[in-house]
Amino acid sequence: MYVADGNNRIQKFTSNGTFITKWGSFGASDGKFGSPDGIAVDSSGNVYVADSWNSRIQVYTNNGTFITKWGSEGSHDGGFDNPSDVTIDSLGNVYVSDAFNDRIQKFTSNGTFITKWP
């Protein structure tokens, strides 16, 4: 189980609540967060985090090692204004709730923009 907490970090627990590890701190560089909100885990165990104030998605291994990031501030395709949640379908596509742009965006697992709604 993963939890995004108010200290700009991700914490990982077992299903019975035993603490395993944590990562992150406040900031805009790789591995840091400006209000991490939504979290999703893909079929390989990679952890996708909606980093709201930094207008991006960050991806980590299941133990917190930074893999990649994508997104920038804006309303263009692939841009975000407060991405607040993220989920992954059975094919590995990533869906991001882009809150202040009032839309959902769809990406490949490596961050390539596919489409958006509305």
DRENNULUM-534102 format. One record per residue: residue number from 1; residue in three letters; y, x, z of N, C-alpha, C in turn. Coordinates in steps of 0.2 Angstrom, whole numbers, plus 5000, padded with zeros to 4 digits. Layout:
N
+-----+-----+------+------+------+------+------+------+------+------+------+
|   k |   r |  n_v |  n_u |  n_w | ca_v | ca_u | ca_w |  c_v |  c_u |  c_w |
+-----+-----+------+------+------+------+------+------+------+------+------+
| NUM | ala |    Y |    X |    Z |    Y |    X |    Z |    Y |    X |    Z |
...
+-----+-----+------+------+------+------+------+------+------+------+------+
END
This chain:
118
+-----+-----+------+------+------+------+------+------+------+------+------+
|   k |   r |  n_v |  n_u |  n_w | ca_v | ca_u | ca_w |  c_v |  c_u |  c_w |
+-----+-----+------+------+------+------+------+------+------+------+------+
|   1 | met | 4994 | 5004 | 5000 | 5000 | 5000 | 5000 | 5006 | 5005 | 5000 |
|   2 | tyr | 5011 | 5003 | 4996 | 5017 | 5007 | 4995 | 5023 | 5002 | 4998 |
|   3 | val | 5028 | 5005 | 5001 | 5034 | 5002 | 5004 | 5040 | 5005 | 5002 |
|   4 | ala | 5045 | 5002 | 4999 | 5052 | 5005 | 4998 | 5056 | 5003 | 5004 |
|   5 | asp | 5058 | 5008 | 5008 | 5062 | 5007 | 5014 | 5069 | 5008 | 5013 |
|   6 | gly | 5073 | 5006 | 5018 | 5080 | 5007 | 5018 | 5083 | 5014 | 5019 |
|   7 | asn | 5078 | 5019 | 5020 | 5080 | 5026 | 5020 | 5079 | 5029 | 5013 |
|   8 | asn | 5079 | 5025 | 5008 | 5079 | 5028 | 5001 | 5073 | 5033 | 5000 |
|   9 | arg | 5067 | 5030 | 5002 | 5061 | 5033 | 5002 | 5055 | 5028 | 5001 |
|  10 | ile | 5050 | 5031 | 4998 | 5043 | 5027 | 4997 | 5039 | 5029 | 5003 |
|  11 | gln | 5035 | 5025 | 5006 | 5030 | 5026 | 5011 | 5024 | 5023 | 5008 |
|  12 | lys | 5018 | 5027 | 5010 | 5011 | 5025 | 5008 | 5007 | 5024 | 5014 |
|  13 | phe | 5004 | 5018 | 5014 | 4999 | 5016 | 5020 | 4992 | 5014 | 5017 |
|  14 | thr | 4987 | 5015 | 5021 | 4981 | 5012 | 5020 | 4981 | 5005 | 5020 |
|  15 | ser | 4976 | 5001 | 5018 | 4976 | 4994 | 5019 | 4976 | 4991 | 5026 |
|  16 | asn | 4975 | 4995 | 5031 | 4975 | 4993 | 5038 | 4981 | 4996 | 5041 |
|  17 | gly | 4986 | 4999 | 5037 | 4992 | 5000 | 5040 | 4993 | 5008 | 5043 |
|  18 | thr | 4988 | 5012 | 5042 | 4989 | 5019 | 5044 | 4993 | 5023 | 5039 |
|  19 | phe | 4998 | 5026 | 5041 | 5003 | 5030 | 5037 | 4999 | 5036 | 5034 |
|  20 | ile | 5000 | 5037 | 5027 | 4997 | 5042 | 5023 | 5003 | 5047 | 5022 |
|  21 | thr | 5008 | 5045 | 5018 | 5013 | 5050 | 5016 | 5020 | 5046 | 5014 |
|  22 | lys | 5025 | 5050 | 5013 | 5031 | 5047 | 5011 | 5035 | 5052 | 5006 |
|  23 | trp | 5039 | 5050 | 5002 | 5043 | 5054 | 4998 | 5050 | 5051 | 4997 |
|  24 | gly | 5055 | 5055 | 4995 | 5061 | 5053 | 4993 | 5067 | 5054 | 4998 |
|  25 | ser | 5073 | 5053 | 4996 | 5079 | 5053 | 5000 | 5085 | 5051 | 4996 |
|  26 | phe | 5090 | 5050 | 4999 | 5096 | 5047 | 4995 | 5099 | 5053 | 4990 |
|  27 | gly | 5100 | 5050 | 4984 | 5103 | 5055 | 4979 | 5102 | 5052 | 4972 |
|  28 | ala | 5104 | 5056 | 4967 | 5103 | 5054 | 4960 | 5098 | 5059 | 4956 |
|  29 | ser | 5096 | 5065 | 4959 | 5092 | 5069 | 4956 | 5085 | 5067 | 4956 |
|  30 | asp | 5081 | 5070 | 4952 | 5074 | 5068 | 4951 | 5070 | 5068 | 4958 |
|  31 | gly | 5067 | 5063 | 4960 | 5064 | 5062 | 4966 | 5068 | 5059 | 4972 |
|  32 | lys | 5074 | 5058 | 4970 | 5079 | 5055 | 4975 | 5080 | 5048 | 4973 |
|  33 | phe | 5083 | 5043 | 4977 | 5084 | 5036 | 4976 | 5091 | 5034 | 4978 |
|  34 | gly | 5093 | 5029 | 4974 | 5099 | 5025 | 4976 | 5096 | 5018 | 4977 |
|  35 | ser | 5093 | 5016 | 4983 | 5091 | 5010 | 4984 | 5085 | 5008 | 4980 |
|  36 | pro | 5079 | 5011 | 4982 | 5073 | 5009 | 4978 | 5071 | 5002 | 4980 |
|  37 | asp | 5069 | 4998 | 4975 | 5067 | 4991 | 4976 | 5060 | 4990 | 4974 |
|  38 | gly | 5059 | 4988 | 4968 | 5052 | 4986 | 4966 | 5048 | 4992 | 4965 |
|  39 | ile | 5041 | 4991 | 4966 | 5036 | 4996 | 4965 | 5030 | 4993 | 4962 |
|  40 | ala | 5027 | 4997 | 4957 | 5021 | 4994 | 4954 | 5017 | 5001 | 4953 |
|  41 | val | 5010 | 4999 | 4953 | 5005 | 5005 | 4952 | 5001 | 5003 | 4946 |
|  42 | asp | 5000 | 5008 | 4941 | 4996 | 5007 | 4935 | 4989 | 5008 | 4936 |
|  43 | ser | 4985 | 5007 | 4931 | 4978 | 5008 | 4932 | 4975 | 5015 | 4934 |
|  44 | ser | 4980 | 5020 | 4932 | 4978 | 5027 | 4934 | 4981 | 5029 | 4941 |
|  45 | gly | 4984 | 5024 | 4944 | 4987 | 5026 | 4951 | 4994 | 5029 | 4951 |
|  46 | asn | 4997 | 5029 | 4945 | 5004 | 5031 | 4945 | 5009 | 5026 | 4948 |
|  47 | val | 5014 | 5028 | 4951 | 5018 | 5023 | 4955 | 5025 | 5023 | 4951 |
|  48 | tyr | 5027 | 5017 | 4949 | 5033 | 5016 | 4946 | 5038 | 5013 | 4951 |
|  49 | val | 5044 | 5016 | 4951 | 5049 | 5013 | 4956 | 5055 | 5011 | 4953 |
|  50 | ala | 5058 | 5005 | 4954 | 5064 | 5003 | 4951 | 5070 | 5006 | 4956 |
|  51 | asp | 5073 | 5011 | 4953 | 5078 | 5014 | 4957 | 5085 | 5011 | 4956 |
|  52 | ser | 5087 | 5006 | 4959 | 5092 | 5001 | 4958 | 5099 | 5004 | 4956 |
|  53 | trp | 5102 | 5008 | 4961 | 5108 | 5010 | 4961 | 5109 | 5016 | 4956 |
|  54 | asn | 5103 | 5019 | 4954 | 5103 | 5025 | 4949 | 5102 | 5022 | 4942 |
|  55 | ser | 5100 | 5015 | 4942 | 5099 | 5012 | 4935 | 5094 | 5016 | 4931 |
|  56 | arg | 5088 | 5016 | 4934 | 5082 | 5020 | 4931 | 5076 | 5018 | 4934 |
|  57 | ile | 5070 | 5019 | 4931 | 5064 | 5019 | 4933 | 5061 | 5026 | 4934 |
|  58 | gln | 5058 | 5027 | 4940 | 5055 | 5034 | 4941 | 5048 | 5033 | 4942 |
|  59 | val | 5044 | 5038 | 4940 | 5037 | 5038 | 4940 | 5034 | 5044 | 4944 |
|  60 | tyr | 5029 | 5042 | 4948 | 5026 | 5047 | 4953 | 5018 | 5047 | 4952 |
|  61 | thr | 5015 | 5052 | 4955 | 5008 | 5052 | 4956 | 5007 | 5048 | 4962 |
|  62 | asn | 5001 | 5046 | 4964 | 5000 | 5042 | 4970 | 5001 | 5046 | 4976 |
|  63 | asn | 5002 | 5052 | 4976 | 5004 | 5056 | 4982 | 5011 | 5058 | 4982 |
|  64 | gly | 5015 | 5056 | 4977 | 5023 | 5056 | 4978 | 5025 | 5062 | 4973 |
|  65 | thr | 5021 | 5065 | 4969 | 5024 | 5070 | 4965 | 5027 | 5067 | 4959 |
|  66 | phe | 5034 | 5069 | 4958 | 5038 | 5066 | 4952 | 5035 | 5068 | 4946 |
|  67 | ile | 5034 | 5063 | 4941 | 5032 | 5064 | 4934 | 5037 | 5063 | 4929 |
|  68 | thr | 5041 | 5058 | 4929 | 5046 | 5057 | 4924 | 5051 | 5051 | 4926 |
|  69 | lys | 5056 | 5050 | 4922 | 5061 | 5045 | 4924 | 5063 | 5042 | 4917 |
|  70 | trp | 5066 | 5036 | 4917 | 5069 | 5034 | 4911 | 5074 | 5028 | 4913 |
|  71 | gly | 5079 | 5027 | 4908 | 5084 | 5023 | 4909 | 5091 | 5026 | 4911 |
|  72 | ser | 5096 | 5022 | 4909 | 5103 | 5024 | 4911 | 5107 | 5018 | 4912 |
|  73 | glu | 5113 | 5019 | 4915 | 5117 | 5013 | 4916 | 5120 | 5010 | 4910 |
|  74 | gly | 5119 | 5003 | 4909 | 5122 | 5000 | 4903 | 5118 | 4994 | 4901 |
|  75 | ser | 5121 | 4990 | 4896 | 5118 | 4984 | 4894 | 5114 | 4985 | 4887 |
|  76 | his | 5114 | 4992 | 4885 | 5110 | 4993 | 4879 | 5103 | 4993 | 4880 |
|  77 | asp | 5099 | 4992 | 4874 | 5091 | 4992 | 4875 | 5089 | 4998 | 4879 |
|  78 | gly | 5086 | 4997 | 4884 | 5083 | 5003 | 4889 | 5088 | 5005 | 4894 |
|  79 | gly | 5094 | 5002 | 4894 | 5099 | 5003 | 4899 | 5098 | 4998 | 4905 |
|  80 | phe | 5101 | 4999 | 4911 | 5100 | 4995 | 4916 | 5106 | 4994 | 4920 |
|  81 | asp | 5107 | 4988 | 4924 | 5112 | 4987 | 4929 | 5108 | 4984 | 4934 |
|  82 | asn | 5106 | 4988 | 4939 | 5103 | 4986 | 4945 | 5095 | 4984 | 4943 |
|  83 | pro | 5091 | 4988 | 4941 | 5084 | 4986 | 4940 | 5081 | 4985 | 4947 |
|  84 | ser | 5079 | 4979 | 4948 | 5077 | 4976 | 4955 | 5069 | 4976 | 4956 |
|  85 | asp | 5066 | 4975 | 4950 | 5058 | 4975 | 4951 | 5055 | 4978 | 4945 |
|  86 | val | 5048 | 4979 | 4946 | 5044 | 4982 | 4940 | 5037 | 4980 | 4941 |
|  87 | thr | 5034 | 4978 | 4936 | 5027 | 4976 | 4936 | 5024 | 4979 | 4929 |
|  88 | ile | 5017 | 4980 | 4929 | 5013 | 4983 | 4924 | 5008 | 4978 | 4922 |
|  89 | asp | 5007 | 4977 | 4915 | 5001 | 4972 | 4913 | 4995 | 4976 | 4912 |
|  90 | ser | 4990 | 4973 | 4910 | 4983 | 4976 | 4909 | 4983 | 4981 | 4904 |
|  91 | leu | 4988 | 4981 | 4899 | 4988 | 4986 | 4894 | 4992 | 4992 | 4895 |
|  92 | gly | 4995 | 4992 | 4901 | 5000 | 4997 | 4903 | 5007 | 4996 | 4901 |
|  93 | asn | 5009 | 4991 | 4899 | 5016 | 4989 | 4897 | 5020 | 4988 | 4904 |
|  94 | val | 5026 | 4991 | 4904 | 5030 | 4990 | 4910 | 5035 | 4985 | 4909 |
|  95 | tyr | 5036 | 4981 | 4914 | 5041 | 4976 | 4913 | 5046 | 4977 | 4919 |
|  96 | val | 5053 | 4977 | 4917 | 5058 | 4978 | 4922 | 5063 | 4972 | 4923 |
|  97 | ser | 5064 | 4970 | 4929 | 5069 | 4965 | 4930 | 5076 | 4968 | 4931 |
|  98 | asp | 5080 | 4967 | 4926 | 5086 | 4971 | 4925 | 5091 | 4966 | 4928 |
|  99 | ala | 5092 | 4965 | 4934 | 5096 | 4960 | 4938 | 5103 | 4958 | 4935 |
| 100 | phe | 5107 | 4963 | 4935 | 5114 | 4962 | 4934 | 5115 | 4961 | 4926 |
| 101 | asn | 5110 | 4963 | 4922 | 5111 | 4961 | 4915 | 5107 | 4955 | 4913 |
| 102 | asp | 5104 | 4951 | 4918 | 5101 | 4945 | 4917 | 5096 | 4945 | 4912 |
| 103 | arg | 5091 | 4950 | 4913 | 5086 | 4950 | 4908 | 5080 | 4954 | 4910 |
| 104 | ile | 5074 | 4953 | 4907 | 5068 | 4957 | 4908 | 5067 | 4962 | 4902 |
| 105 | gln | 5066 | 4968 | 4903 | 5065 | 4973 | 4898 | 5057 | 4975 | 4898 |
| 106 | lys | 5054 | 4976 | 4892 | 5047 | 4978 | 4892 | 5047 | 4985 | 4888 |
| 107 | phe | 5043 | 4990 | 4892 | 5043 | 4997 | 4889 | 5035 | 4999 | 4889 |
| 108 | thr | 5034 | 5004 | 4885 | 5028 | 5008 | 4886 | 5027 | 5011 | 4892 |
| 109 | ser | 5022 | 5014 | 4894 | 5021 | 5017 | 4901 | 5025 | 5024 | 4901 |
| 110 | asn | 5027 | 5026 | 4895 | 5031 | 5032 | 4895 | 5039 | 5031 | 4894 |
| 111 | gly | 5040 | 5025 | 4895 | 5047 | 5023 | 4895 | 5050 | 5021 | 4888 |
| 112 | thr | 5046 | 5020 | 4883 | 5049 | 5018 | 4876 | 5050 | 5011 | 4876 |
| 113 | phe | 5057 | 5009 | 4874 | 5059 | 5002 | 4874 | 5055 | 4998 | 4869 |
| 114 | ile | 5052 | 4992 | 4871 | 5049 | 4988 | 4866 | 5053 | 4982 | 4865 |
| 115 | thr | 5055 | 4978 | 4870 | 5059 | 4972 | 4868 | 5062 | 4969 | 4875 |
| 116 | lys | 5066 | 4964 | 4874 | 5069 | 4961 | 4880 | 5069 | 4954 | 4880 |
| 117 | trp | 5070 | 4951 | 4886 | 5072 | 4943 | 4886 | 5077 | 4942 | 4891 |
| 118 | pro | 5082 | 4938 | 4890 | 5083 | 4933 | 4885 | 5086 | 4937 | 4879 |
+-----+-----+------+------+------+------+------+------+------+------+------+
END
